[in-house]
Amino acid sequence: MTARDCVVCQTNAHAASYCQIDDYDYLRCNQCGLVYVDQLEKTENIYKAYSGGGLKSLRRRLMAPFRKFHQDRSFDYSVKRAQGIFSFAASQTEQVGKYLDIGCNKCYLLAQGLEKGWDVYGCELVPELTAPFLNTHKQCRGHVHQGRFMDMRPQFDNDTFDLITAIDVIEHFEDVITDLNGVLEILKPGGAFVIQTPDVYCSQAKQNGCEWGALKPLEHLHLFNLENLTTLAKRIGFSEVIGVDEVFEEADGNFVAILRK
């Protein structure tokens, strides 16, 4: 079977085997350094990895209608984390306006946006995660899309959002080019797209090889570094990509960047 093309270099000519994880092959583009899953699974199989499957998924669905936002066991920690992330992201814009969090998970960043007067929107592949927030903030129920960003994108006109975030998300994009194009389209001129994503040049990746924690082939499909993300983003049409010195959390080795329209 022919190796999949690198989405940055648009060829597989420089692709080489990187690691095999659970019978899935990761390739590395020796031209730009992108690490990516060779053959993508069907979306429904990818979804199972997110939902937890089995009893965990069933328990989430059964309890979702009854949970409230503040009942999350990690509430205090998650609020503090979200305060730091949202404060930084919002500082990249000149005004309070429309805000979208892609992969909003339990909606802690949306809660921060609401508190600061933003008009907030989100999308999340696992709807049960968003239920406690929406049970508490019922006014947001029409603003949180259940599904992939590429399915949500047609709901919005071009030049809609002042601020978009994707924290630990772009590595999950199945079609990176389509998704980044969609972000660029709905971002206002001068708007900021703030991301955090695993860095293939981080010390953990270099030291741990195939044991690197970011290698999750049903979830992390494309693993970047700042340089190849910059190349791809500018080709798509972002005017500027700025690397940030401090990451929001180290985890398996991340980088943070601001992409401007």
Residue, then its C-alpha position, 0 to 999 in steps of 0.5 A: m500500500t502506498a504511503r500517505d502524503c505528508v500534508v505539509c510537503q504534499t508528497n510521500a517522497h520523504a516519508a520513512s517509518y517512525c514507529q509502530i503502535d498497536d499495529y498502526d504505522y507512524l511515518r516521519c517526513n524527513q523533509c519537514g519533520l511531520v510525524y503522522v499516521d500512515q492510514l487513517e481509521k474510519t471516523e466512527n472507530i476514531y470516535k470510540a477512542y474518544s468516548g472511552g467505549g463500553l461501560k465508561s461511555l454508557r455511564r457518561r450518557l446516563m449521567a449527563p442529563f443530571r450533572k452540573f458544571h461545578q460537580d466535576r471532581s477536578f473543578d477547581y484545578s480546571v477553572k484555574r487552568a482555564q483562567g490562565i489559558f483564556s487570559f493569554a488567548a484573549s490578550q491576543t485580541e483588541q476587543v471582546g467579541k465572538y469566541l470559538d473553542i474547538g474541542c471544548n471538552k468540558c467547556y471550561l474555556l467557554a465558561q471563562g469567556l462567558e465570565k469576561g463578556w464574550d459571545v461563546y461557541g464550541c464544538e466537541l466530539v463527545p457530547e456527554l462532556t459538554a452536558p454539565f456546562l450546558n445544564t448549568h448555562k442553558q443559554c449556551r445550548g445552541h452554541v455548542h456543536q456536537g461533532r467535528f469542526m469540519d461539520m460545524r464550519p458551514q454554520f458560520d459566515n466568513d469573518t465571524f470570530d475574533l478569537i478561536t482556540a484549539i488546545d491539544v486539538i489540531e493533532h486530532f484533525e483528520d483533514v488538517i488542511t480542510d480544518l485549518n482552511g475552515v478556521l482561517e475563513i471564519l476568523k476575522p481579519g486580524g483575529a487570533f487562533v491560539i493553539q497548543t499541540p505536541d511538539v515532535y522536537c521536544s525532549q520527550a519525543k527525542q528521549n522516549g522514541c516509540e514510548w513517547g506519550a503523544l503517540k496515540p494512533l487513534e487520536h493523534l494523527h498529525l504531530f507537528n513542530l513550530e516550523n512545519l506548522t508555520t509552513l503549512a499555515k502560511r501556505i493556507g493563508f495565515s499572515e503570521v505564526i508566532g511561537v510562544d515561549e511558555v506552554f500552558e502545560e508540559a504534558d508530553g512536550n507541547f508548543v504553543a503558537i498564535l496564528r493570525k489572519 
